[in-house]
Amino acid sequence: MMDWPPQSPDLKPIEEFWGELENKLDRSIVYSKESLWLELQEAWDNISVEVLRKYNDSMPLRCAAVIAAKGGRTKY
C-alpha cells in the first residue's frame, strides 16, 4: 500500500481503467438501464487482467514522477 495525495489525478489509475472500459464499449444505442448494465459488464469482461495489472503496476513510477515534479504535472 502506498500513500499519495488524494486530489492528484496523476495518481489515480482508475482513470486509466475507465478509459479501457470506454474503449471496449460496443457503442450501440442503449434503450434501458438494464441493457446499459449488460453492455458495461461485457466491456469489463473484455479487459484483460494484464492490462489492469499494467496500470496498477505503474503506481511507483507515477508517484516518483509526481515527487520529481514537486506536485506538478506529469506525463501521466
Protein Blocks (a to p, Z undefined) as FASTA:
>chain_A
ZZddfklmklmmklmmmmmmmmmpgoiacfbfklmmmmmmmmmmmpcfklmmmmmmmmmm
mmmmmmmnnopacfZZ
